[in-house]
Amino acid sequence: MATGQEHHRAQFLWNELGFSKLFDRMFYSAEIRYPKKDIRFFEAINSRLSIGSGECPIFFDDQPEIVAVARQAGWDANPFVSALDIRQLPRLRHLWASG
């Protein structure tokens, strides 16, 4: 999970809202020291996770400028308006397939 939060809010999301039960790790702006609107935010995550040029992390955001920056960093970045955006992403459709 990647978010543009400060330390206190990030810890609230992780511990109180239970994001720790849904994700292996959270990367957030205050920890990385770059806002999500800065390509270095995504490059830092690529480096920390050893993401190579052949890999393409899936990412959703409601801000088109952040989607564009994530794409520049090699991510499969997609606009988010509703949960339907996630359900319709071809790379994730197998998660909802029945039988």
C-alpha positions as CSV (number, residue, x, y, z in Angstrom):
1,M,0.0,0.0,0.0
2,A,1.3,3.5,-0.9
3,T,-0.3,6.6,0.6
4,G,0.6,10.3,1.0
5,Q,0.2,10.4,4.8
6,E,2.1,11.8,7.7
7,H,3.3,9.5,10.5
8,H,0.3,9.8,12.9
9,R,-2.3,9.3,10.2
10,A,-0.4,6.4,8.6
11,Q,-0.2,4.6,12.0
12,F,-3.9,5.2,12.5
13,L,-4.7,3.6,9.1
14,W,-2.3,0.7,9.8
15,N,-3.3,-0.1,13.3
16,E,-6.7,1.3,14.1
17,L,-8.4,0.9,10.7
18,G,-6.8,-2.5,10.2
19,F,-4.8,-2.0,7.0
20,S,-2.2,-4.2,8.6
21,K,-4.6,-7.1,8.1
22,L,-5.0,-6.4,4.4
23,F,-1.5,-5.4,3.3
24,D,2.0,-6.7,3.9
25,R,3.5,-3.2,4.1
26,M,2.6,0.4,3.9
27,F,4.7,3.1,2.2
28,Y,3.8,6.7,3.1
29,S,5.0,10.1,2.3
30,A,6.4,11.1,5.7
31,E,8.4,7.8,5.8
32,I,9.7,8.1,2.3
33,R,10.2,11.9,2.5
34,Y,8.5,12.7,-0.8
35,P,4.9,13.5,-1.6
36,K,3.0,11.1,-3.9
37,K,3.0,13.8,-6.6
38,D,6.8,13.4,-6.8
39,I,8.2,10.6,-8.9
40,R,10.8,10.0,-6.3
41,F,8.0,8.7,-4.0
42,F,7.4,5.8,-6.5
43,E,11.1,5.4,-7.3
44,A,11.9,5.0,-3.6
45,I,9.3,2.2,-3.3
46,N,10.7,0.5,-6.5
47,S,14.1,0.6,-4.9
48,R,13.0,-0.7,-1.4
49,L,11.1,-3.6,-3.0
50,S,13.7,-4.3,-5.7
51,I,11.1,-3.8,-8.4
52,G,12.7,-4.2,-11.8
53,S,11.8,-2.8,-15.1
54,G,9.9,-5.9,-16.0
55,E,7.6,-5.6,-13.0
56,C,4.6,-3.3,-12.9
57,P,2.9,-2.8,-9.5
58,I,-0.8,-2.2,-9.6
59,F,-1.8,1.2,-8.2
60,F,-5.1,3.2,-7.9
61,D,-5.5,6.8,-7.1
62,D,-8.3,9.4,-7.4
63,Q,-6.0,12.1,-8.6
64,P,-5.1,12.0,-12.3
65,E,-1.7,13.8,-11.8
66,I,-0.6,11.1,-9.3
67,V,-1.7,8.3,-11.6
68,A,0.4,9.9,-14.3
69,V,3.5,10.2,-12.0
70,A,3.1,6.5,-11.0
71,R,3.0,5.5,-14.6
72,Q,6.2,7.4,-15.3
73,A,7.8,5.3,-12.5
74,G,6.7,2.1,-14.3
75,W,3.6,1.3,-12.3
76,D,0.3,0.0,-13.7
77,A,-1.5,3.1,-12.4
78,N,-5.2,3.5,-12.8
79,P,-7.8,6.1,-11.9
80,F,-10.0,5.3,-9.0
81,V,-13.6,6.5,-8.7
82,S,-15.3,3.5,-7.2
83,A,-14.7,-0.1,-6.3
84,L,-15.8,-1.0,-9.8
85,D,-12.5,0.4,-11.2
86,I,-10.7,-2.2,-9.2
87,R,-13.0,-5.0,-10.1
88,Q,-12.7,-4.2,-13.8
89,L,-9.0,-4.1,-14.0
90,P,-8.0,-7.0,-16.3
91,R,-5.1,-8.0,-14.1
92,L,-7.4,-8.5,-11.1
93,R,-10.5,-10.0,-12.7
94,H,-9.3,-13.5,-11.8
95,L,-9.9,-12.6,-8.1
96,W,-13.6,-12.2,-8.7
97,A,-14.1,-15.1,-11.2
98,S,-16.5,-17.7,-9.9
99,G,-15.8,-21.4,-10.0
